[in-house]
Amino acid sequence: MQARKVLIVGGGIGGLSAAVALRRAGVEVDLVEINTSFKVYHVGIIVQGNFIRAMHELGIADQAVAAGFPQFGLQFKDLHDNVLVDIPGIPLAGNQYPSDLGMARPALHGVLTEAARTSGAKLRLGLTFETITQTADHIDVTFTDGTTGRYDLVVGADGVRSKVRTTFFPEAPTPHFTGQGVWRYNVPRPPEITRTFMCIGLDGGKCGYCPLTPTTGYVILVQSEPGNPRHPPEQLADIMRSRLDACTGLMAQFRDQIVDSSQVVYRPLEAVFVPAPWHRGRVLLIGDAAHATTPHLGQGAAQAVEDAVVLGRVFEQHQPIEQLLDAFMQRRYERCKFIYESSLQIGEWEQRPTPDADPAALTKKMLATVAQPI
Ligand SMILES: Cc1cc2nc3c(=O)[nH]c(=O)nc-3n(C[C@H](O)[C@H](O)[C@H](O)COP(=O)(O)OP(=O)(O)OC[C@H]3O[C@@H](n4cnc5c(N)ncnc54)[C@H](O)[C@@H]3O)c2cc1C
């Protein structure tokens, strides 16, 4: 059978991973990224065993672990350094790997872009699609620089505000503000802090810390943002610090280091979940374009990379595209829906506590679920 050719729109975590996975399956890959460089903001990301297992399947787990801060499990604390729950991690990629990883986003992007480049995928920056025309046998694309290409499949990996989604799934829901925002700030890592912890007890949210490298980590604050305000950029540090007023001990030490507003990364949280199927003819959505959720379970990146791994696997089957995409959906839909709904549930509990609220139990259930093979 002639080698197949796929266009990936979007060079984020999902798109770059899909490029690697498809190249490993012998597929020819073009990837277009609208930004002129593979640049991401400087704060970090928390990932778990299923992310490392998926990276292992892409052949880059060692590089990812070397670029991050290996960790084992997660703690829930109160605002005063008292441990409430200790959740052991599950080293799903094998005992030679950690169960969890903190990674600076630029470090993760470095690993993924290097892997995508060396895989032989053709990566093009600073452009996107202009038109996409489907026929029964192929799909023709014109790009914003006037060039054209013919493909067997177009993969929309262009994130929560996906243009591929709005073009091909006009009836799909649009991203909605979930009521909370996330504040992040990098600070030095105290040597004794070797794994991520989250502190509960803040009004409308929580705070915590994640090690990213031997010398650094980041402070995380997730909180209700009534009315989805636009915070004045020059006040971000003051606002973030004041939100942590109730903390004592370690979190108070971190709080006092939040002094430079230009280094605060604030994001209102948005979510969207596209009903099945995530394909229309020869166009498929993956990652946040199909299922963007909140970071309450630290699973967004893992689900994007798992999408990529499964896409590569189904392409090894050499079946008609329609069958490949159906097989993809069967393996991805329920898992992504569970992560989407559970993440939003934790955010809901933080904003409107109920007697049955139990984020630690839901986190354990998530870990058991994602431990299942993909
Ligand atoms: C505040 C916050 C904290 C988070 N923390 C975590 C965490 O700790 N752990 C975790 O696992 N996940 C976390 N996530 C989620 C995680 O970042 C996403 O799930 C993940 O980035 C999804 O990858 P993606 O490739 O689908 O989308 P993205 O990473 O958003 O990549 C999309 C790419 O497409 C490009 N693009 C957009 N439009 C076009 C276009 N028209 N043409 C071409 N290119 C285009 C973009 O420039 C971008 O490079 C967090 C998310 C947020 C908002």
The ligand as a MOL file (V3000), in Angstrom:
LIG
                    3D

  0  0  0     0  0            999 V3000
M  V30 BEGIN CTAB
M  V30 COUNTS 53 58 0 0 0
M  V30 BEGIN ATOM
M  V30 1 C -3.9520 27.1060 33.0850 0
M  V30 2 C -3.7380 25.7460 32.5250 0
M  V30 3 C -2.9640 24.8340 33.2130 0
M  V30 4 C -2.7700 23.5500 32.7230 0
M  V30 5 N -2.0200 22.6690 33.4220 0
M  V30 6 C -1.9060 21.4070 32.9920 0
M  V30 7 C -1.1710 20.4670 33.7190 0
M  V30 8 O -0.6060 20.7720 34.7690 0
M  V30 9 N -1.0850 19.1870 33.2480 0
M  V30 10 C -1.6880 18.8230 32.0750 0
M  V30 11 O -1.5800 17.6580 31.6650 0
M  V30 12 N -2.3840 19.7030 31.3350 0
M  V30 13 C -2.4990 20.9790 31.7710 0
M  V30 14 N -3.2180 21.8820 31.0230 0
M  V30 15 C -3.8350 21.4370 29.7710 0
M  V30 16 C -2.8290 21.3110 28.6200 0
M  V30 17 O -2.0600 22.4910 28.4930 0
M  V30 18 C -3.5890 21.0430 27.3250 0
M  V30 19 O -4.5070 19.9930 27.5100 0
M  V30 20 C -2.6310 20.6910 26.1970 0
M  V30 21 O -1.7730 21.7790 25.9260 0
M  V30 22 C -3.4230 20.3270 24.9370 0
M  V30 23 O -2.5400 20.1900 23.8590 0
M  V30 24 P -3.0370 20.5460 22.3880 0
M  V30 25 O -1.8830 20.2410 21.5180 0
M  V30 26 O -4.3290 19.8810 22.1220 0
M  V30 27 O -3.3420 22.1040 22.3980 0
M  V30 28 P -2.3060 23.2970 22.5680 0
M  V30 29 O -1.2100 22.8980 23.4770 0
M  V30 30 O -3.1320 24.4850 22.9070 0
M  V30 31 O -1.6710 23.4880 21.1310 0
M  V30 32 C -2.3980 23.9950 20.0540 0
M  V30 33 C -1.3990 24.5290 19.0350 0
M  V30 34 O -2.1140 24.8760 17.8330 0
M  V30 35 C -1.6530 26.1450 17.3800 0
M  V30 36 N -2.7320 26.7290 16.5910 0
M  V30 37 C -3.8690 27.3180 17.0400 0
M  V30 38 N -4.6310 27.6760 16.0070 0
M  V30 39 C -3.9910 27.3090 14.8810 0
M  V30 40 C -4.2920 27.3900 13.5060 0
M  V30 41 N -5.4370 27.9240 13.0610 0
M  V30 42 N -3.3950 26.8900 12.6100 0
M  V30 43 C -2.2370 26.3410 13.0400 0
M  V30 44 N -1.8860 26.2450 14.3320 0
M  V30 45 C -2.7680 26.6960 15.2470 0
M  V30 46 C -1.3250 26.8850 18.6560 0
M  V30 47 O -0.4580 27.9870 18.4110 0
M  V30 48 C -0.6880 25.7930 19.4860 0
M  V30 49 O 0.6890 25.6770 19.2200 0
M  V30 50 C -3.3940 23.1690 31.4900 0
M  V30 51 C -4.1640 24.0940 30.7720 0
M  V30 52 C -4.3270 25.3680 31.2910 0
M  V30 53 C -5.1840 26.3520 30.4980 0
M  V30 END ATOM
M  V30 BEGIN BOND
M  V30 1 1 1 2
M  V30 2 1 2 3
M  V30 3 2 2 52
M  V30 4 2 3 4
M  V30 5 1 4 5
M  V30 6 1 4 50
M  V30 7 2 5 6
M  V30 8 1 6 7
M  V30 9 1 6 13
M  V30 10 2 7 8
M  V30 11 1 7 9
M  V30 12 1 9 10
M  V30 13 2 10 11
M  V30 14 1 10 12
M  V30 15 2 12 13
M  V30 16 1 13 14
M  V30 17 1 14 15
M  V30 18 1 14 50
M  V30 19 1 15 16
M  V30 20 1 16 17
M  V30 21 1 16 18
M  V30 22 1 18 19
M  V30 23 1 18 20
M  V30 24 1 20 21
M  V30 25 1 20 22
M  V30 26 1 22 23
M  V30 27 1 23 24
M  V30 28 2 24 25
M  V30 29 1 24 26
M  V30 30 1 24 27
M  V30 31 1 27 28
M  V30 32 2 28 29
M  V30 33 1 28 30
M  V30 34 1 28 31
M  V30 35 1 31 32
M  V30 36 1 32 33
M  V30 37 1 33 34
M  V30 38 1 33 48
M  V30 39 1 34 35
M  V30 40 1 35 36
M  V30 41 1 35 46
M  V30 42 1 36 37
M  V30 43 1 36 45
M  V30 44 2 37 38
M  V30 45 1 38 39
M  V30 46 1 39 40
M  V30 47 2 39 45
M  V30 48 1 40 41
M  V30 49 2 40 42
M  V30 50 1 42 43
M  V30 51 2 43 44
M  V30 52 1 44 45
M  V30 53 1 46 47
M  V30 54 1 46 48
M  V30 55 1 48 49
M  V30 56 2 50 51
M  V30 57 1 51 52
M  V30 58 1 52 53
M  V30 END BOND
M  V30 END CTAB
M  END
